Every structure is written in structure tokens, then in C-alpha cells.
């Protein structure tokens, strides 16, 4: 749905049907696509009408979808593992002070991944909710050639995590996203198809890939699922605004094949939750497992600061660090092998290599010259 709740009455009906069709990929109409998500069960939850609605209804719908009790209705017997939110509203103060954070934390505790549309106002996503909330995966839109769609919200504050096809119909209807709708204006009539555009169309592309990843590894943790989507994303065109002003549009464009490769490679790995909180230092070290050298990196805030529990990859080895207030820095050359987790209020962390079980404590130093292994 369009990000401005006051404008929802202008939106064509069957928006949710269009979104569901993108996830489901009707085989007969989309012969050029593999039916990747055909076995995915879609749980439709209506929280807004054509004239808008209340955030309280959105929150209730989110909680109910995740299997969390909502007063007055039976608990959902089939909790969703992925919650697609192709909706939102403007909030100049961002997510802070809204009703979203508490609901998001409850849903994360249930093990579900929340995927959110960035918004369609060609504006900073930090000013929209739930797109700006921590703990969600926010999706911007690209057109048919991989460039940021003209309407898509963006962020230089790391509030857009990834992009996906959302259409850009200023090029023509053909450049939109073709999916399921209904011909009826006020009541259902005939099932049909239509081109639409929006980050509402981009988010379900990511949700569809996420559901495919779940089919490959049903036990995958939501943090690792989000990491796999980001890690598997493909680069934007080299001359695009998204590349030249990285990370305006997130890590890259969602890529189903690469995401599955990442999920498959990470199957032997599991999450690590140990952490220490000590004084903050702006520089820190990650040594390689052969102890041949160390790499020094500056701390920057980033996408994965919005999740709790991250993976580090150094060389061909994947490490995991859990920090209570985590930030994240990725090398700008997007080599996809250097993901480092600083700590907003920490300069030491315990990490474990899985499955080898190697564990040691790193004490990060401000001069970036020393490291003290755990005793």
C-alpha cells in the first residue's frame, strides 16, 4: 500500500491480491519464471481498507500473524515465519515513540522475519514506519534495468536493507510488475492480472525468496535468513545512484540463486549468543584463524545494526558475534568477505567458529595493534 495512509483511498483495490500473486507466482501466467514458491502457504491478514485504517489494527494483524494472542480473536494456529508488510505511513520522528518496536520485538522472539516496503515518496525512509524500525528488513524498489525506481524511498541512514523489482511505469506499463488482481470495483468479479508498481511490489519479491530459502532450510534462524538475503544480493549497475551513493538503496538487488547458495553454505553453522560489554573503541581487530595477520577496520553503523546476532566472514571462514548493541561495517568494495560487527558499548566480544567450536575472546584496541586472546 502507498506509504501515505491519508492517500490510501486513492489506491486501486486488490492491492493485497497483487502482492500475494507476486509471492505465489501463478505458474500458468508466469511460464518464464520457475515456480519457486508454489508450495508456500500464504496467510492473508487484512489490516487496512481502501480508505486506510489505524496503526492499532496493523499491530494486531502483525501479532496475530506471528501466532501471538490478540484479545477478542482466536490465536492463529499457523504462525507465519515471514511477515510481508506492503504498507506504511509517514513518521517524521521515525520509529521511536510509535507502537511498532514492542510488536516487532515480540514477533522476533517468535522467530519470524518481518519484511517491509520502504515507501513510495522518493524520500528518506528514516521518516516512515515501519520501514525505519529496527528489527525489520526494509525493501526499496528498482526498475527493470536495476536502477532505483523513480518513486522509491531511499536512505543514507542505513534504513533500506535491500532492493527488489518494484517496477517503474514511467517507462511504460510493461515496466510494472504483472500480478494477480480482480476485475471488480466494489465486489469480486473475475480473476485477472494487472501491472502495478511500488515498494509494495518489491517487498514480496524478497518475501518470496525468503520463503524459498525456508524451503531449503526450514530451521534457518531469522537473523541468518536476513543475512543470507543481504549476502546473496547482486550489485546495482555501476553507474546507478545506488552504487555511486552507496548504501542509498541497501546492500544490492535480491537474487534468489545467490541467496540459496548462501543458505546452503551456512547450513552447518549455528548462532552464537555469548557476548561481553566493555568500553567502546572506534577501531578493532579481527584476526584470521591461521594467526598470520589481522585486519583493522573503522566502525560504521549499518544495516545489520537492526538485528541482534550477526555473522562475520573472514577469508573462507564464517564467524558469528553476538553483541547487545550491535553495529556493522562492510567494506565499500563489496567483496562480500568482510562483514565486521562492532559494539556500540563494547570493545571486546567472544566469538565461536562453528562447527569447529573454537572460541576465544578478542579485546579490540584503539591503536589497532594488539589483541589479547581469552584465557
C-alpha positions in Angstrom: 0.0 0.0 0.0 1.1 3.5 -0.6 3.1 4.8 2.3 0.8 7.8 3.0 -2.1 6.5 4.9 -4.2 9.5 4.0 -3.8 8.6 0.3 -4.9 5.0 0.7 -8.4 5.8 -0.6 -6.9 6.6 -3.9 -5.2 3.2 -4.3 -6.8 0.7 -6.6 -8.4 -2.3 -4.9 -6.9 -5.8 -4.9 -3.5 -4.5 -3.7 -3.1 -7.4 -1.4 -4.1 -9.8 -4.1 -1.4 -8.4 -6.3 1.2 -8.7 -3.5 0.1 -12.3 -2.8 0.4 -13.2 -6.5 4.0 -12.0 -6.6 4.8 -14.4 -3.7 2.8 -17.3 -5.1 3.9 -16.9 -8.8 0.9 -18.4 -10.6 2.6 -21.0 -12.9 0.3 -20.7 -15.9 0.7 -16.9 -16.2 4.4 -16.8 -15.3 5.8 -19.5 -17.6 9.1 -17.6 -17.9 9.7 -18.0 -14.2 10.4 -21.1 -12.2 7.5 -21.8 -9.8 9.9 -21.3 -6.9 7.4 -20.6 -4.1 4.4 -22.8 -5.3 4.4 -24.8 -2.0 4.4 -21.6 0.1 1.3 -21.2 2.2 0.0 -17.6 2.2 -1.8 -16.3 5.2 -3.8 -13.2 4.2 -4.3 -10.7 7.1 -6.3 -7.6 6.3 -5.5 -4.6 8.4 -6.4 -1.7 6.2 -9.3 -0.9 3.8 -9.4 1.2 0.7 -9.8 4.3 2.9 -6.9 3.5 5.3 -7.0 2.3 8.8 -5.4 2.5 12.3 -2.0 1.5 13.3 -3.5 -0.4 16.2 -5.1 -2.7 13.6 -1.8 -3.1 11.9 -0.2 -4.1 15.2 -2.9 -6.5 16.0 -2.5 -8.1 12.5 1.2 -8.4 12.9 0.9 -10.1 16.3 -1.8 -12.4 15.2 0.1 -13.4 12.0 3.0 -14.4 14.2 0.8 -16.6 16.4 0.7 -14.1 19.3 -2.5 -13.8 21.2 -4.7 -10.8 20.3 -7.7 -10.0 22.5 -11.1 -10.9 21.0 -9.9 -13.4 18.4 -8.7 -17.0 18.4 -4.9 -17.4 18.3 -3.6 -18.1 14.8 -2.9 -21.9 14.7 -0.5 -21.5 11.7 2.0 -18.8 12.7 3.8 -17.1 9.8 7.6 -17.4 9.6 7.8 -14.5 7.2 5.6 -11.4 7.6 5.4 -9.2 4.5 4.2 -5.7 5.2 3.5 -3.8 1.9 2.2 -0.8 3.8 3.4 2.0 6.0 2.9 5.6 7.0 4.9 8.8 7.4 6.5 9.5 10.7 9.0 12.4 10.8 10.4 11.1 14.1 11.0 7.7 12.7 10.0 4.6 14.6 10.9 5.9 18.1 7.8 6.7 20.1 5.5 4.6 17.9 3.7 1.4 18.7 5.8 -0.7 16.4 9.0 -1.5 18.4 7.3 -3.6 21.1 5.3 -5.6 18.5 8.5 -6.1 16.4 10.4 -7.4 19.4 7.6 -9.8 20.3 7.5 -11.1 16.7 11.3 -11.5 16.6 11.1 -13.5 19.8 8.7 -15.9 18.0 11.3 -16.5 15.3 9.6 -14.6 12.4 11.3 -12.3 9.8 9.5 -9.1 9.1 9.9 -7.7 5.5 8.7 -4.2 4.9 8.2 -1.9 2.0 10.4 1.3 2.1 7.7 3.6 0.8 6.8 5.3 -2.5 7.6 9.0 -1.8 11.1 9.3 -3.3 12.1 10.4 0.2 14.3 9.4 3.2 13.0 6.1 4.5 14.0 7.1 8.1 10.9 9.3 8.1 8.5 6.4 7.5 7.2 3.5 9.6 7.6 0.6 9.9 10.3 1.0 7.3 12.6 2.8 9.7 12.1 0.4 12.6 15.0 -1.7 14.0 14.4 -5.4 13.5 12.7 -5.3 10.2 14.1 -5.9 6.7 13.2 -2.8 4.6 13.0 -3.1 0.8 13.4 -0.4 -1.8 12.4 -0.8 -5.4 14.3 -1.0 -8.6 13.0 -0.7 -12.2 13.5 -3.3 -15.0 17.2 -2.3 -15.5 18.2 -2.4 -11.9 18.2 1.3 -11.2 16.4 2.8 -8.3 12.7 3.3 -9.2 11.7 6.9 -9.5 9.3 6.8 -6.6 11.2 4.5 -4.2 12.2 5.7 -0.8 15.9 5.5 -0.1 18.2 6.1 2.9 21.6 7.4 3.7 20.9 6.4 7.3 21.0 2.7 6.6 17.3 2.3 6.8 16.9 0.4 3.5 18.4 -3.0 3.7 18.0 -4.4 0.2 16.2 -3.6 -3.1 14.0 -5.7 -5.4 12.0 -5.3 -8.6 9.1 -3.0 -8.0 8.5 -1.7 -11.5 8.9 1.8 -12.9 6.0 2.6 -15.1 7.3 6.0 -16.2 8.9 3.8 -18.9 5.5 2.3 -19.8 3.1 -0.2 -18.4 5.4 -3.0 -19.4 7.9 -1.8 -16.8 5.5 -2.5 -14.0 5.0 -5.7 -12.1 2.4 -8.0 -13.6 0.5 -9.9 -11.0 -2.9 -11.1 -9.8 -5.9 -8.7 -9.3 -9.7 -8.9 -9.7 -11.8 -7.0 -12.2 -14.4 -6.0 -9.7 -14.6 -2.4 -8.5 -16.7 -2.9 -5.3 -17.2 -6.7 -5.2 -15.2 -9.6 -6.6 -15.9 -10.4 -10.2 -13.3 -12.1 -12.4 -9.7 -13.0 -11.6 -7.3 -11.2 -13.9 -3.8 -9.6 -14.0 -2.5 -6.1 -13.9 0.7 -4.1 -14.0 1.4 -2.1 -10.8 4.4 -0.5 -9.3 5.7 0.3 -5.8 7.9 -0.8 -3.0 4.7 -2.8 -2.1 5.6 -5.0 -5.1 9.3 -5.1 -4.2 8.8 -6.4 -0.7 7.0 -9.6 -1.7 9.8 -10.4 -4.1 12.1 -10.5 -1.1 9.5 -12.4 0.9 9.2 -14.9 -1.9 13.0 -15.5 -2.0 12.9 -15.8 1.8 10.2 -18.4 1.6 12.3 -20.3 -0.9 15.2 -20.2 1.5 13.0 -21.6 4.2 12.0 -24.5 1.9 15.7 -25.2 1.5 16.4 -24.9 5.3 13.2 -24.9 7.4 15.3 -24.5 10.6 17.1 -21.4 9.5 17.1 -18.6 12.1 15.6 -15.3 11.0 18.9 -13.4 11.6 20.7 -15.9 9.3 17.9 -15.7 6.8 18.2 -11.9 6.6 22.0 -12.2 6.4 21.6 -14.7 3.5 19.4 -12.3 1.6 21.8 -9.4 2.0 24.9 -11.6 1.4 23.4 -13.1 -1.7 22.2 -9.8 -3.3 23.6 -8.7 -6.6 25.3 -5.4 -7.3 23.4 -2.4 -8.7 24.5 -1.1 -12.1 27.9 0.6 -11.7 26.6 3.9 -12.9 23.5 3.9 -10.8 22.6 6.3 -8.0 22.5 3.2 -5.7 26.2 2.4 -6.4 27.5 5.9 -6.6 25.7 6.9 -3.4 26.0 3.5 -1.6 24.2 2.4 0.5 21.3 4.6 -0.5 19.3 1.5 -1.8 20.7 -1.1 0.6 23.1 -3.9 0.0 22.0 -4.8 -3.5 19.2 -6.3 -5.5 17.7 -9.5 -4.1 19.0 -12.6 -6.0 17.2 -15.9 -5.5 20.1 -18.1 -6.8 22.8 -16.4 -4.7 20.6 -16.4 -1.6 20.1 -20.2 -1.9 23.8 -20.7 -2.3 24.4 -18.7 0.9 21.7 -20.6 2.8 23.1 -23.9 1.7 26.7 -22.9 2.6 25.6 -21.8 6.0 23.6 -24.9 6.9 26.4 -26.4 9.1 26.6 -23.2 11.1 24.6 -22.1 14.1 24.1 -19.0 16.1 26.3 -17.9 18.9 24.9 -15.7 21.7 27.8 -15.1 24.1 29.0 -11.5 24.5 30.9 -9.2 26.7 30.2 -5.5 27.3 33.2 -3.3 27.9 34.3 0.2 26.9 33.8 1.4 23.3 36.8 1.8 21.0 36.4 3.1 17.4 38.8 0.6 16.0 39.0 -3.1 16.4 40.7 -6.3 15.1 39.6 -9.5 13.6 42.4 -12.0 13.2 42.4 -14.8 10.7 42.2 -18.3 12.1 45.8 -19.0 10.9 47.0 -16.1 13.1 49.1 -14.9 10.1 47.7 -11.4 10.1 45.0 -9.2 11.4 42.8 -6.6 9.8 42.0 -3.2 11.2 38.7 -1.6 10.4 36.8 1.6 11.3 33.4 1.4 12.9 30.4 2.5 10.9 26.7 2.0 11.6 24.9 -0.2 9.1 22.0 -2.4 8.1 22.7 -5.2 10.4 22.6 -2.9 13.4 18.9 -3.5 13.1 19.2 -7.2 14.0 20.6 -8.9 17.1 23.1 -11.6 16.2 25.4 -11.5 13.2 27.9 -13.4 11.3 31.5 -12.5 10.4 33.2 -13.9 7.4 37.0 -13.7 7.2 38.6 -15.4 4.3 36.8 -18.7 3.8 35.7 -19.0 7.5 32.4 -17.8 8.9 32.4 -16.4 12.4 29.5 -15.2 14.5 29.5 -12.4 17.1 26.6 -11.5 19.3 26.7 -8.0 20.9 24.0 -6.4 22.9 24.1 -3.2 21.0 25.5 -4.1 17.6 26.6 -2.1 14.7 28.0 -3.2 11.5 30.6 -2.2 8.8 31.1 -3.7 5.4 34.0 -2.9 3.0 32.8 -0.5 0.4 34.3 -2.6 -2.4 31.6 -5.2 -1.6 33.9 -8.1 -1.6 31.3 -9.9 0.5 34.0 -11.5 2.6 34.5 -8.8 5.2 31.5 -8.2 7.5 32.6 -6.9 10.8 30.5 -6.3 13.9 31.5 -3.5 16.3 29.7 -2.9 19.6 28.0 0.3 20.4 29.2 0.0 24.0 31.8 -2.7 23.7 35.4 -3.3 22.6 35.5 -7.0 23.4 33.5 -9.9 22.2 33.6 -13.6 22.4 33.2 -15.5 19.1 33.0 -19.1 18.2 33.8 -20.8 15.0 31.1 -23.3 14.1 31.2 -26.3 13.7 34.8 -26.5 14.9 33.8 -25.0 18.3 36.9 -22.8 18.5 36.3 -19.9 21.0 38.3 -17.0 22.1 37.8 -13.5 23.4 39.0 -10.5 21.4 39.9 -7.3 23.1 39.9 -4.6 20.5 42.3 -1.7 20.9 42.1 1.9 19.9 45.5 1.8 18.3 44.6 -1.3 16.3 47.9 -3.0 17.1 47.2 -5.6 19.8 44.9 -8.5 20.5 44.5 -10.4 23.8 43.2 -13.9 23.5 40.9 -15.2 26.2 42.5 -17.2 28.9 
